[in-house]
Amino acid sequence: MRWWNGGSNSSAIATTRTSLETPGCFVIEAENLAGGRARCAGDPIAQHLAAFGALDQIFGEWLRGECSRSPKIWSSAIDWSRRRRRVRCSRRLAVTQRCYRDVMDVIEAIGNTPLIELKRVAAGLPVKVFIKCEHLNPGGSVKDRTARAIVLDAEARGQLRPGSTVIEGTAGNTGVGLALLASARGYRCVCVLPEKMAVDKRVALRQLGSEVIITRNAPLSNPLNFRNVAARMAEENGWFLANQFHNPANITAHYGTPRFKGTGEEILAQLKAAGEHTIGAFVASSGSGGTITGAGKRIKEYDPRTQIVLADPVGSSIADWVNTGTLGPDGPFAVEGIGSGSVPGNLHRDVLDYAEKVTDADAFAMVERLVKEEGLTVGGSTGLNVVAALRVAARGNLQGPVVTIAADQWDRYRSTPWMKAWMDREAAAITLPQPA
């Protein structure tokens, strides 16, 4: 096959027909709107393999994310008799959203996650509610985007080289993303976690090859705080500190870079594809602040009327800071990875409109509903996000749908009290065989 490049914004079609010269063979021909052409031939057994091989060549630019328009593909049902026959198109396939790349690594597998409408838990509300399924990233969370952006930025600056050590103070999810990338790119990874985080996360990090250090639960003002311990170890050993709470690369992960679309860009494109040409509100919680600041900024640039709403657990100080400018009381809460008694550097108040407070009980109850009613296997912070999103949607006065984030998977919370209680309830409801 030969391919003539037809331009990065061209849409293309491919057709398959029987060869007029050789019985039992077929020909694939393709042409894009800019005039690029491709042609190949093969035997009937190789029909589908060759067709997809042709597809790889024809749509190379678009499939690498360099073309903004989705190509249209026609596949043909072929009568393999020895007579000369015309081939009629039997199916039209639309290639959408996720780009297929001929060569991928874990870096490129991150992002392009689905956007799903919540049709049951949001039934009857004035506007639709969508959820961006960041829990389907390779490491199971939205923090894969953060890890990718930080690693690539550090490599570009010469701060990470083969054999380097990256260290981070993490609630677990950013550590998982960093551990995945460290394994793939030849780095050593050290993760520092407070002891209140789920044991599941500690074990998962070890399984991913990371070294794990557990600290006492302590406020940021205490030298024993997990973030302070990570920073001190990085300085003492000359290691690279990912510093997700202040590293601006965390924000660009969700705003977008020349190489990778951000979470905000993807949401806008997916809503447009779904027939929604604006967004009423974007609702997300904050751990390091990167998601809601980066995506929120990008969405606000598209439509300044969009409300950017922080979802915060009751017990966190940040919601009061958003709503009043003054930090609220620093109390206990069980939802992991979000909320704080201090404001992370990457949480920008000027992007936010207001904050919603959600209790642990409401967040965990929503997780169960999301699993059973929407088929989304998510963790506690996602439940909190959805509760806040439903409140925002219920008030109406929005010019479009509400979008929120599925932050991570439920698998890293099996050891937590709230998940154990749920598992015990379900186990008690299982019908067992009667005694013989």
Secondary structure, DSSP 8 states (H G I E B T S, - for coil): -EE----TT--EEEEEEE-SSSTT-EEEEEEETTS-EEEEEE-GGGHHHHHHHHHHHHTHHHHTT--SS--EEEEEE---SSS----EEEEEEE--SS---SS--HHHHSS---EEE--STTTT-SS-EEEE-GGGSTTSBTHHHHHHHHHHHHHHTTS--TT-EEEEE-SSHHHHHHHHHHHHHT-EEEEEEETTS-HHHHHHHHHTT-EEEEE----TTSTTSHHHHHHHHHHHHT-EE--TTT-THHHHHHHB-SSSB-HHHHHHHHHHHTT--S-SEEEEE-SSSHHHHHHHHHHHHH-TT-EEEEEEETT-SHHHHHHHSS----------S---SS--TT--GGG--EEEEE-HHHHHHHHHHIIIII---B-HHHHHHHHHHHHHHHT---SS-EEEE--BBGGGGTTSHHHHHHHHHHHHTS------
